[in-house]
Amino acid sequence: MTENPAWTATVLGYPRIGADREAKRALEALWAGRADLAATEAALAGVRAATVRRLNALGLPAHDASIPSDFSAYDQVLDAAVAVGAVPARFADVVGADGRVDLVGYSTIARGRGADAPLEMTKWFDTNYHYLVPEIGPDTTFRFADDRGVREFSEALADGFLTRPVVVGPVTFLLLAKAADGSPAGFAPISRLDDLLGAYSELLSAYAAAGADWVQLDEPALVSDSATAGVAGLAGLVEAAYGRLTALAGRPRLLVATPYGDPGEFLGSLGAVEGVALDLVRGPVPADTGVLAGKTVVGGVVDGHNVWRADLVAALARLREFEGVAGRVVAGTSTSLLHVPHDVSRESRLGERLRGWLAFADQKVAEVVLLGRALVDADSVQAELAASATARADRITAPGVVRPEVRDRLAALTPDAYDRSDYAVRRLAQEEALGLPELPTTTIGSFPQTTEIRGARAAWTRGDLAQAAYEEFLRAEIERVVRLQEELGLDVVVHGEPERNDMVQYFAEQLDGFAVTAHGWVQSYGSRCVRPPILWGDVTRPAPITVPWSSYTASRTVKPVKGMLTGPVTILAWSFVRDDQPLGDTARQVALALRDEVADLEAAGIGIVQVDEPALRELLPLKTADQPAYLDWSVASFRLATAGAGDATQVHTHLCYSEFGEVIDAIDGLDADVTSIEAARSRMEVLADIARAGFARGIGPGVYDIHSPRVPSTEEVVGLLRAAVASVPARQVWVNPDCGLKTRGYAETTESLRHLVEAARTVRAELSAAVAPAH
């Protein structure tokens, strides 16, 4: 190893989709057959090269490993699985003789094919990013198998940049994995840690041979109580693991990052690693800084998870707390910047004042570079520090940040604003009003957003399509979707949401207190990108939002119509939210706006209203001690939004990628009449939690995984439904997909929904036959 580089600043990662989503388009062209493998690889290499050069231009040096090499074509956990040979047996054919997996095979593991289900997908800690869950069994063979990451490092080196490769750490990799099918009862993937370390040792040696000076190993699982729960002696396992890795001859230096919170006792288990990166936005300065003696400490004082400018004066003071203890103090981000958009300077549609409060990825790199300079010579950056403080202070007095009428309405609420009638009373009223069959069928809400829909919306946005013409287009699309649902035989109809660009952005555009971006794309999973709105001020609803479209839908069918809203917690989770007041206060403001919308839908004759909360678990704090307070305000905000509905109005909610068992009491506390949940990709694993909890209201465990292009057969859905009614009384069970259908195509959607309806009819007949009197 060379002399310790004179780091002053770094980031833990950078957006990898490309400033104009070039990576997304390249992958989707490959999947659609519009581009070959070579062209796709070339396009992705272009994104990687542009990223490294941009980080260098923003002030991170080219030759000290302060620039991270963290690109992923789909997901960093899948990258680690492929690198160490942990490819499920059903995809063994995509692995080449040399152990490599090309982009076609890699995409197959991520997206599935035919009867081969993809890896399960779930949320990455408390973010809106989704990762693919490795499948590890007692017989999984670990070896350094695929060197894509090493080749990407070498690619940058050849371009003149000594970067720092970023790899999911071995402990986190196994703590986030699930036991492969066929594993014995009680098997835990973390029990394979010693075996996995051999592959990681080979990987580190390969990086060293390629010229890497530092490698970053991300260990966020060490900050999460749920990830570490039940693992006896985990601190000792971590210490032994890093003892083994640091004993490896000729290895690169190791920077272990613990983003999203406080690693607590595990910080002392990292032994002889040369560097640690601490999240000082979510976590404290360690009480015992002695464990950091001699190490390079990357102080994560710039928030990688939100878009507000940092308090640079306070950040600098926090960094200085490590001086005299750490071998070197480096200014850094709290997390990878993959959670924020690229560059706020491109957002010309945002007001200049609001832009002055914001920092996207490029601005956050500039902030850590400035803090790095301040660590060396604070006097030289006093003007910049003062300008930053002035911009932050401007938010306090800006119009709209505080609206007295909103604060007064919240203060006047009484406890009965959060309660409905007893569920037994509501159920009878709803059965009489709706007249639905056993195992009623419906969808979660959205139907495919076709090229024609996106084109019409873009033309309307540009002013090339008049308002009246656009509305006529939308009515025609709704009519078509209603006819399709009637033809398929779905029992509860939705309007398909053709007017909505995104389930959160659409509402943000029509609520005061929000702003939306033009280029603020953030990766959600794979090639899926979203543009989170910016919630900057007190929230109000100037006018009804969804009522006209739901009313029109009801006029086109005699079937029950479901109105579709996004819940307050999810609106917060999928937005960049103001950081100047408690989240619970902001959630209740959004809830009041939604409460008014529910009342207007009910007055318009809409008898079913779905208030989606797919992100309920997403914001759940990673530390158990912090969870009760979160669950209190999140449940209260949902109830505030929905409790004004009458007994005969059926309130639905939808949750996806929720470890149901962890928040079952909170979900019960929502008091929704029907709850639909993700269940297909995990093969109904959630049913055990539902059965144990004695969940008494309607439940719709998803029977169709919409995150994969594969079409489930009728027989497959029948099997899932049989499992559902074996665990939950059939009168409670609804039949629906896992999530909305926005990202799917019509051919696969139509076939899948036809199979869903056929399966529901089959199981209905079986249930009827089982209770029919004998002759």
N, C-alpha and C positions, 0 to 999 in steps of 0.2 A: 504494500500500500504506500501511496505517496504521502507527503506531508498533509496534515489536516487543512483542507481548503478554507479560505477566509470568507466563509459564508457570513452574510449579514441579513439576508432575506430569502425566503422561498415560499412556494405554495405547495399544498399537498396533492394537488391535481387541478386539471383545467377542463372546461367543456370539450367534449370529444366528437360532437356532431358536426362541427364546422360552423363558421360564422353564418353561412347561408344554408345550413343543413345538407352540406355536400355528402357527408357520410350516409345520412338517411337515404338520399336519392340514389346513391351508388348501390347500397344494399338492396333497396326495393327494385331497382332495375335488374339486378342479378336474380332475385326471386321471381320476377315476372318474365324472365327470359329475354329481356331487352338488352342485356349486356353479358359478355362472357366473363370468365373468372379473371383473365388477365386484365381486362379493362377495369373491373371492380377493384382489384388489388392496386392498380395504378391510381385510381381515384382516391382510395383510402390512404395510400402513401402520400398523396398530395395534401390531404387534410393534416396528416401527422407533421409533414415538413412545415406547413404554414403555421401550425401551432407552436412548434419549437422556435421558429423565427420571430413570431409575434411576442412570445415570452421574453426572448432576448431583446427585442426592440423596446419592450416595456421596462427593461432595466435589470433583468436577471442575467448574470454573466454566462458566457458560452462554455466555460471550461472548469467550473467548480462544482458541477452536479447539483446546482440549485434549481435547474429546470427539470421538472418531473417528466418521466416517460411513462404515461399512464393510459395510452390509447386502448380502446376496446372496440371491436367491431359489433359487439352485442352486449356483453356483460362481463365484468371483471371476475366474478365468481366462476362463471363458465370458463373463462380463460384459465383460471387456476386449475379447475378440474381437468381440462384438456392437457394442460402442461404436465400434470402429474399422472396422466393416464387413467383418471377416474371417469371413464366413459361407460355408461350403462351397457349391459350386454346386448340389448336390443338395437344398439347403434354401433356395434362392433365393426360392421362392414364399412363405416365411414372413416375408420382409422387406417392410414396407409401403412405399408410394410415398414417404413422408417419411423412410425409412431406419430407422424404428423396428421393433422386433420385440416383439410382445406376449407375454404369459406363455405363451400356447398355443404360439406359434411357438418361443419360447425353450425350452420343455420338449421340443418335438419335436427340436430340435438335440441336446439332452442325452440323450434317451431313444430316439431313432430312431423309424422308422415303416415298416411294410411291408418293402420291399427296401432302404430307405435306412438304412444303419447309422449309429448315433450317433457322435459324436466318441469316439475312444479315451479310456480313463480310466486313470490311473496315480497312484502315490503322490506326495504333495506333500513332497518332500525326505525327512527321516527321521521323518515323522509318520504317523499313521493316517488322515489326511485324504486324499481322492482328488480330483484335479483333472481337468478335461477338456482334452485335448491339442489346441491349435489346429492347423489344417491350412493351411500357408502355401506358396504356389508362386511362381514368378517373375512370374506375371501377377495375383496377388492384388491387388485394388484397395483401398488404404487411404484412408479418409476418416472424419471425425467423423460417424458415421451415426446413433447412437442415444443420446439424452440422458437415459436413465433415471437415471443417477447424479446428473446435475445437477438433475433434478426432485426427487430424494430429498433432496439438499442444501437446495433451496429450501423443501421441505416442512418440514424441521426449523427453518429460518430463520424461516418464518412462524409457527412455534410458539414462537419466542423463543430459539432456540439457534443460535449460530454454530459449526457443527461443522467438522471437518477431513476432507474427502473422502479416501478411500483407494482407490488404483488400482494394479493390478499394473504395475510399471515396464516401459518399452519393451524394455530389454535382457533382462530375465527373460522377458517375453512371448515373444520370439523364440528365446531359448535353450531354452525348454521346448516350443516348437512342433516339429512334424514336417513334413517335406516332403510337400506334397500329392501325391496320385496324379498321375502324368504328368510330374512334375518331372524335369528332366535329371539324369543321374547326377552325384553330387557336389554337388548344390545344397544349400545350408544356409540356413535361414530367416533367420539373423542377417545375411546379406548384404543383406536388405531393410530394415535399420535406418534408413537415411537416409530412405527412403520412408515408413516408419511414423512417423517423428518429425513429419511434417507433420500427421498425424491427431492425435497427442498435443498438438501446439501448438494446434490448433483446440479440443481438449478443455479444455486449461488456460485458454484464452481464454474459453470458455463458462463455466467455473467462476468466473473473475474477474468476468465480467459479471453472474453471479448473486449476487456478493457474497462469494465465498470469499477468505479471507485466507491460508490455508495449504492445500496439497494434499500428501498423503503418497503417495509413489511407492515401492512395495515392490520391492526388488531382491535377493531371497534367492539367486538363481542365482549372485551374485557370491561367495558363501561356499562353493560346491560345486565341487570339482575335476571331477566328472563332467560337470556342466553347462557348465563353461568349457573343458574339454579340447578341444584341436584347433582352437581359434579363434585364428588368428594375429593378434597385435596387438590383443587384446581391450581391454587397458587404454587404448590410444589411441582405440578406438571408443567406449568409455564416456566418456572425457574429451570427445571431439568431440560426442557425443550430448547430454551435460549442458551443454556449452558452448552448444549451439544452443538448448536449452530455456531456459537462464537468460538468454539474450539476447533472449527474447521480450518485447516491450513490454507493460506492463500486466498481466503474469501474477501469479498468487498466489505467495507464498513456497513453496519446495519443501523438504519433509522427506523425505530418502531413507533408507529403512529397510533394514537388512541382517540380518534375523533368521536364526537357526539356526546361527550360527557367526561366523567371523572373515573379513571381506572382504579382509584383507591389502593387497596392492598397489592394489587397486581403490579403497580409501578415498581415496587421493590423486588419483583420477581424477574425483572428483565436483565439482571446480572450485568454481564460485561459488554452489552451492546454499546456502540459508540454514541448513539444519539436517540433521543426520544422526542416525539412531537405531541404536545399536550393541547387539548381544547380548553382554552382559557375563557371562552365565551360561555360555554355550558358548564365548565368545571372550575374549581378553585385552584389557586396556587397550592401545591402539596404542602401539608402541614410539616412533613419531614423532608425538607429539600436536600438533606444529606445524601439521599439515595441518588441524587443527580450529580454528585461531585465528579468533576472531570469530564462529564458528558457534554456533547453538543445538545442544547435544549432549543427546540423550535417552539417558541411561544405562540400558540394560536390565538392571537388577540384580534384578528380581523375575521368577522363572521362569514364563513363560507356558505351559510345556509339561508341568508336573507340579503336584502338589497340596499340597506341603509348605510350611509357613510359611517365609518367608525369614529368613535371618540378617540382621536389620536393621542391627545394629551393623557387620557386615562390609560390607553393601551401602552404608551411608552412607560408610564409609571409601573404598570404591571410587569413589563419585561425587565425593568431594572431590579425587581425583587429577586431575580435569579443571578444577578451580578455578584461575583465573589463566591458563588457556589458552583455554578455550572462551568465547564471548561470553556464553552462559548455559548452566547445567547444569540439566537437568530429570530428575527421577526417573521411570523408566518400566519397562515390562515388556520382557522379552527378545524376545517374539514376541506375535502376536495372542493373545488369550485364548479364541479359538474352540476351542482344544484342551482346555479344562477345563470342568467343569460350572458352573452359575450360582452356587449359594449353599449353603455347607456348613451354614448354620444351619437349613436345612430337613431335615437328615438326622437325625431323631430316633431312628432305629433304630441309628445308630452310637453307641457308648459315648461318654460325655462326655469321657473322657480322650483317645480317638482324635480326636474332633472338635477338641480343643484343639491338635493337631499340624498341622491341615490348613488350607489356604487355597484356596477355589475362586475363581471370577472376582470375585465381589463383595468377598471378603476381600483379594484381590490389588490391587484398586482402592484399598481402604482402606490397604494397605501402601504403595503408591506415593504416596498423598496424605500419609501420615504422614512418609515420607521427604522429600517436598517441603517439608513444614513444618520438618523437621529441617535442611534446607539453609539455611533462613532463620533459624531460631532453635532450635538443638539442645537448649538447656536446657529449652525448653517441652515436650519430648516424652520426657524421660528415663524417666518412669514407664512409658510405652508400650513403649519400647525394652527396659526391664528385664523387663516382662511377656512380651514376645516371646522373649527369651532363656531365661526360665524354662520356657516351653512347649516349646521345642526341647530343652532339657536333660532334660526329663521322659522323652523317648523312650529315653534311654540305659539307664535302670534299669527300664523297664516290663516286667512278666512277658510272656514269649513273644517278645520282640524277639530274644533270644539263647536257643537251646536247645542245651545241651551235647551231647545225644545226636545231634543232626543234624550238628554240627560234627565230632564224633568219627567218624561214619560216612564223611563226606567225606574226612577225613584218612587213613582206613584203605584207601581205594581204591588198587588197583594198575593198571598200564597195561592189563592184559588185560580190565579192566571196560569198555573202550571199543571192543573189536574183536569181529567175528564171523568165521566161516569165510570162505574165498575165495568170491567170487560165483559162479564156475563150479560149485562144489560145491553151493551153495544152489540155484541155478537148476534143476539136475537133480532135487534133492529136492522142490522145489516143483512142478515139472511132473508128477512122479509123484503127489504128494499131491492136487493140485487138478484136474488133467485139463481145463484150459481150452482153448477153441478159439483159433485165430489171430484177432488183433484182438479180444480179449475186451472186452466192454462192461460198464460199471458207472457209478455216479454218484459224486460227491465225498462224499456222506454225508447231508446233510439233505434232507428233502422239505418241501413247503410247510407253513408254520405257519398253519393255518386259524383262522378266528374261533372255531371250536369248541375248538381246542387252547388258544388263548390264554385263552378264557373259562374252561375247566376249570382251567388253571393258576392263574388269578387267584382263582377260587373256593377252590381248595385252599390258596393262600397266605393268604387271608383267614380260613380255617378254616370256610368254608361247605360244603366238600366233604371228606368223610372220606378218610383215607389209603388205605383199602382200595378205596373207590369210585374214587379218582383213579388208582390203579394198574390197576384193571380197565379204566378208560377208555383208559389208555396201551397196555395189551395189545391192546385192540380196534383201536386206531389202527395199531399195529405190524402186526397181522394184515392189515389192509386194505392197507398199503403193501407188504407182502411179496407179497400176491396180485397187486397191480398190477404189480410188477416181474416176476413170473413170467409174467403175461399179455403184457407188453411184450416178453419174451424177453431181459432183461438176464442176463448170465452170472454176475455177482457181486452179491449182494444186500446191502443195508444196512437198518438198522431205521428210518431216517428221522428219528431224534432228536426225537420229539415231546415228550420230557421236558425238553429243553434250551431255556432262554430265550436263551442266547447261547453260542457255542463256547468262550469264555473264562470268562464269569461262572459257567456251570454247574459248571466244575471248581473255581473259586475258592470257591464256596459249600460245597464238600465237602473243602477242604484247609485245615488250620490255618495261620495266618499271613496270611490274607486277610480282608478285609471287603468287603461289597457295599453299594451305596447304593440308595435308593428313588427319588431324583430326579436322580441324577448323570448326566444325558444329555449326550452329546457328538456333534456332527455327524461322520459318516464320509464321506458324499457325498450331495448332493442332499437328499432328505428322510430318508435313512437315518441313524438315530441309534443309538448304543450306550451302554451304561453300564459303563465300565471299572471293574473291581474295584480295590481298594487293597491292595497287597502291603506289609504293614507289619512282618512278623516272620519268623522262621525257619519254613520250610515243611515240613509233615509230612502224610501221608495216614492218617487214622484208620481207614479201612475201604475196601474195593473200591468203585469208583464206577460203572463201566459194565458190569460183568460180568453182573448179573442181566438187563439188557435185551438184551445180545448173546446170552446163553444162551437166553433165551426166543425170540429171532428164529431161532436155529439149530434150535430144536425145531419150527418152523413151515415149514421148507423143506428140500429135499435139496440145494439149491445152496450153493456156498460163501458164507459170511457174512463180512463185513468189519467188524471192530471199529473204533470211531472214537475217537481221542484228539486233543487239541490239544497241540502240541509246546511245549517249554520256552521257546524264543525268542519264539514268538507269544504265549504267556501273559504274558511280560514286556512285549512290545511293545504289547499291548492292555490293559495294566493300568497303574495309576499305581504305580511301583515305588519301594521304599525307596531313599533316597539316601545311606545311611550305610555302605554296603559296595560293593565292585565288583560290577557287573552279572553278571560271569561266576560269582561265588560264588553269587549268588541263582539263576542259571540252573541250576547244578548241583544245588541243593537241589530245585528243581522237577523236574529230570530224574530224581532218585532216586525221587520219588513216582510218576512215570510208569513208571519201570522196574518197580516193584512191580505196577502196574496191568497192564502188558504180560504179566508172568509169570502173573498170575491169569487173564487172558483166554486165554493159551495153555493153562493147566491145565484150563480149561473147554471146550477143544476148538475154539476159534476159530483158524482156520488163516491168516487174513489180518488184519493189524492196520495201520491207517493212522494215522500220527502227523503231523498237519497242521502245516506251517510256512509259511503264506502270508505271514508277516511277516519272513521271513529277511532279505530285502534292506532292509526298512524301517528296521532299526536300523543299517544299514551307515553308518559315519561318513562325513561329507561330504568330509573331507580324506583324501586317498589314504594319507598317512603313518600314519593311525590305523586303517586298515582291516585290516591283517594280524592285529593283536591281537584285534579283534572277531571276525573269521572263525575264529580259533583257538578261542575259547571257545564261540562259537555252534555250530560243528560238533561240538566235543567234548560239549556238553550234549545234542545230539540223539543222538549215538552212545552216550552213557551211558544215555539213556532206552531205547534199542532193542537194544543189543548183547547183552542177555541172552537174546534170542529164539533158538530152535533153527533148524537149517538149513531145515527144511520149513515154517517159519512165514514167510510172505511179508510183509515190511514195506513199506508204501507211505508216501509223503509227498505233500503237495500244496503248491504254491507259486503265488501269484497276484500279478499286477502286478509281477513281478520282471523287471528288465532282465537276462535270463538270462545274456547274455554277460559281464556285469560280475562275476558270482559263479559262473560255471560250474565253476571248480575247487572251490569250497566245496560246491556242490551235489553234485558227484561225491564229495567227501569225506564227505558224509552217509552214503554206502554203503547207501542205501535200495534195495530190490529194484525198486521201481516209483516213478517220480516223475511226478505230473500237474501241468501248468502251464497258466496262462492263455495262450490263443493265438488264439481265434476273432475277437475284436474287432480284433486287429492283423493278421488274415488270415495267420496262420502265419508271421509275420516271424521268430519265434524259431527256426524250423527251421534256418536258416542257422547259428546259433550252435551248435545241437546237432550238426549235421553236421560243422562245423569241429572241434569238441571231441572227436569220436569217442566220444560217450557210449555206453557199452556195455550199460547195464542198461535195464530197462523204462521207457518214456516214454509219457505220456498227454497229448499236446498238445490242449487243449480244443477241441471242435468246435461248441460251443453257448454263446453269450454269455448268461449268466443275468442280467446287469445291465441288460438291456433287455427289454421285454415282447414284442418281436417273436419269431415262431416261425420258425426256419430251415427251409427246405425240405429234402427228402431229397437233392435234386440239389446244393444248397449244401454239405451235410455230406459228400456223396460227393466233391466237389471238394477240400474240405479234407483228407479222408483220403487221396486220391490224392497230394496234395502231401506229406503226412506220409510215406507209404511210398516216395515217390520220394527222400526225404532220409535216412530212417532205415530200417534193415532191418525188414521187416514183423513179424518174430518179436518185436521189442521194443515194438511199438506197441500201446497201449491206447486205447480209445475212450470218452471221457467228456466231460461238460460242463466249462466253465471253472471252476466253483465250485459251492458248495452251492446248493440250490434253495429255501432257507427263505423268501426274500422273494417268490417267484413264486406264481402261482395254479395250481390243478390243471389247468384246461383247457389252458393254454399249455404247462405242464410235460408233461402226458401226450402231447400232440401232438408236442412237440419231441423227447421221448425215443423216441417211435415212429419218428420220422424218423431219429434217431441209430442205432437198431437196424437199420432198413431199409438205411441207408447202409453200416453195417458188413458186413451180409450181401452187399450188392452188391459191395463191394470185395474181400471174401473170395472171392467167386465169380470175380472178375477175376484175382485172384492164383492161384487154383487152375487156371484156364484157361491162364494164362501158363506154368505149369510142367507141364501135362498132356502126356503123350507123344503124338506125332503118330501117326495111324493110316493 
